[in-house]
Amino acid sequence: MIYDFSYTVEGTKLLEAVADIAFIAGQRGFFSGDSREDIAEFIRWAREFEAIHEETDWDETDYEDAIEAFTNNKLRFDLD
């Protein structure tokens, strides 16, 4: 199934979250040994992040702090 998210606000937000999560995970040296599974996990995390923050007012909440805290929490959980 091919998804074309580039023309929707929701799709753009999801792609941004996936990219940010992958970037943060890379900075932290995360690698499970299976890059395809890592990517699938980052997509799941991004969907979860977007669902949690569906009603978040990003003018009042710092997005970068929120996505970094979320990702750091996920990385600690998965590495334990």
C-alpha positions in Angstrom: 0.0 0.0 0.0 1.4 3.4 -1.0 0.7 6.4 1.2 0.9 9.9 -0.2 1.1 12.0 3.0 2.7 15.0 1.4 -0.5 16.8 0.6 -2.2 16.6 4.0 -1.5 18.4 7.3 -1.8 15.1 9.1 0.6 13.4 6.8 3.1 16.2 7.0 2.9 16.2 10.8 3.5 12.4 10.8 6.4 12.6 8.5 8.0 15.4 10.6 7.5 13.3 13.8 9.1 10.2 12.1 12.1 12.3 11.0 12.5 13.9 14.4 12.3 10.6 16.2 14.8 8.9 13.8 17.1 11.9 14.2 17.0 11.8 18.0 17.4 8.0 18.1 20.4 8.3 15.8 21.9 11.0 18.0 21.5 8.6 20.9 23.2 5.8 19.0 20.1 3.6 18.9 20.3 0.6 16.7 18.5 -2.7 17.4 20.4 -4.6 14.8 17.5 -4.6 12.4 17.1 -1.2 10.6 13.8 -2.2 8.9 12.3 -3.0 12.3 13.7 0.2 13.8 12.0 2.3 11.0 8.7 0.5 11.6 9.1 1.2 15.3 9.8 4.9 14.7 6.6 5.1 12.5 4.6 3.4 15.3 6.1 5.9 17.8 5.3 8.8 15.6 1.7 7.7 15.2 1.5 7.4 19.0 3.1 10.8 19.5 0.6 12.4 17.1 -2.4 10.7 18.8 -1.2 11.8 22.2 -0.7 15.4 21.0 -3.8 15.6 18.7 -5.2 18.5 20.8 -1.9 20.1 21.8 -1.5 23.8 21.1 2.0 24.1 19.8 2.0 27.8 20.4 1.8 27.0 24.1 3.9 23.8 24.2 7.4 23.5 22.7 7.3 20.8 20.0 11.0 20.1 20.1 11.0 19.5 23.9 7.9 17.3 23.6 9.2 15.1 20.8 12.6 14.8 22.5 11.1 13.8 25.8 8.8 11.3 24.1 11.6 9.7 22.1 14.0 9.6 25.1 11.3 7.8 27.1 10.7 5.3 24.3 14.4 4.7 23.9 14.9 4.0 27.6 11.9 1.7 27.6 13.1 -0.3 24.6 16.7 -0.5 25.8 15.9 -1.8 29.3 
